[in-house]
């Protein structure tokens, strides 16, 4: 139950945060006032409007068009299959894991569980390859920090979308590592019941961290690509926000 | 004399006896049990010793028993033990209160009425347990129930019915036998004289009120109430008309155990010894040899049954299942479940119980995924025999009449009980069960089957169910004139049938014999089997004169068969031998007997076989099997029952199927809920940890062909047929066999999978660590400064 509540809060918060970021950076009305209450009202109105617009535009063909437009299809053969396996396994893991954890009291079982275990192995392998070959793209060179109260200012802290993306990437990798570890250890004759119970919870929260990181990364990545493709304030993908 | 008259006489006699005893003995020894309700006896004073039980024995009239007096009565637990231990409170306990219990509790082993002749295997219980029938609903009185199962009952309950129940069934013989009171000694007697076999014999002799005295070794009981007229009463004393057959029960007390004040020394235990429990609760694999049998791991560690299965004066035994505390309100019962004692957890998994009572170790369960603790009872991995193909057939004390020893063999192979059958309990947790397939004749009304009592079936079936008896009678008759080394036999195909000491027939297989060999009566001499009357030429002048002497003996012997359709005769070629007027009559066979040969019954000018062809066919079909009915017999009995059942359809249940008779006489089998196996959870024997499932790894259960999921159980029943249910272990669990097979197969690659995961975790961890170092270094400015 606790995990369900935490999951809803975390993922809901991440979704709303990403939407707010987009609203803040693309909508003129967000800068028309300095009153936070007014901004929030406009944000909610915009969110409602976008929800309606998206629901009208969203359809299987539109989604299919969107998927076909993803850049990974244009990658080299091996790289393409790597991404297909990576994204596919992750999506199945997240979908099966969270669905059963939140909606099915018994938890994950049966064929979905077998699929979850298999997809987990595939995901772990793909993650390692992605980090090995793409990890260096996500090493930033921040300025050396200086101890100062000005660090409390987000702009001076250097919290930019690009950096959040980097952190999200490495959080995703860390969570993937912990997921792999917490899946592996219970299979070995090492942990007693208490350890098993801890690992089970640890696996779930690692998965939540992984999903959060992926969501933030994907949200920022997609938004960034849409900004380059569409004028500010224009409409993007059928599911984009 | 009327019952009222006898009662008055008994009262008068009792009063007189009391006065005499009062005059003869000290008041303190014969005082009325004034302390019966004294609360001081109900409260333990804290001392951990057991009081010496040197106490006066009292009979069912609450009179002091003087062992040396003439014809003393048996002692009564109600009046001997009752003064200090409230009898009514004890009588409501688990072992005695099934008829009046408000709470049925988790299903246990039902009483199984097994009657081989009618092919009945009927689970009965006064508790409303699934699959069990209420005895009273079938028309069984407490008297019937006591005679059927009293051999393994501890007295009380049905064996001690209320006076209203006794009056309601005057056909019962309670007034002769008395009631079997709660037999305290059955459990609490520490003496090695306590004899469950003696109890069983006394119950079968209908010596119910004497049974505890005899079984406890308190006195020697002779006589048989079952042979007495229904008008006999214990106050009548010995049967002066018959000293050989209808001898009235009597007690001869072991005077050596009495002191000079007529007090008897009971060697008692507060906690019963395991032997006392196991007398009625033993379960052993059918073909296991005694020296190879292991005890429960708790017993091996020095615990007694009663260490966990505790009770207070109310004798509401702690049974040890997880719902028990909630059902009974006895919170301390939580301490005596597996989880309570070993993990300190209650039924909800909360750590509310003090663990480790009696030194229970805390289990490591290293590497066992959590789901096992949610979905499986502890007993799945730890109790009963390990799963094997075909399951393990066991025999239980109560179902198979174990533990009763004497000249006769009491134990039976039937009913067939199997374990461990893993199925979900009412908490949807997989739990090991024992299983028995019911078999019975029943009237069918819609979807409801009402079982018929064996006696009803037997009456309707007539001689359809008696081919063995007829063959046996013939063989027994012939055996009267056999030499010491000769045994009369009936031969059919490969099977050779010989009489046994129980009045039945035993079948053996003759090696090398043709399966289609025609049936004949013969004599087994050593390993040879000869024709009863070999072929010879009766007209030959040099024939052996002993042959005709032998023929005369056979004819004389066959003449003693009680029920015969004609006079015995033996036809050899064209010569007919008969026994007429005490002499052998040899005559030429009439023309209508042409083609006949051998021994038979001469009736209406025909030579009938000694037993009908149906009998030979039936016993030959069943030879070497456990089954007691053929499809032909079932069809005939169904036809016979239909004639006496009016409009109701009669069916027979066996082997997990329901059989009914089609219009053309053939048997049709259908599914029916009443044919489903009856199961009850098992808890013992608990195996040592090293023998538990999972000790050798996941593949103990999760493999492509594991016995845990994929062993097959073929239904058994008294009917010899191929139409029986066959169920897989997974189907009992309500799990998909295909999934379990696929899941099991996945464990073939699991070691590789673990290695891959380990490598991935290692590499990913190393990269994260490196990235972390880089990030930390850059944040701190080290790298930038360098």
Interface residues (C-beta under 8 A of the other chain):
Chain A: X107 X109 X110 X111 X114 X117 X120 X121 X124 X125 X127 X128 X131 X132 X135 X139 X140 X141 X142 X143 X144 X145 X170 X173 X174 X176 X177 X180 X181 X183 X184 X186 X187 X188 X189 X190 X191 X192 X193 X196 X197 X200
Chain B: X363 X364 X365 X366 X367 X368 X369 X370 X371 X373 X736 X739 X742 X743 X746 X750 X753 X754 X756 X757 X758 X759 X760 X761 X763 X764 X765 X767 X768 X771 X772 X774 X775 X778 X779 X780 X781 X784 X785
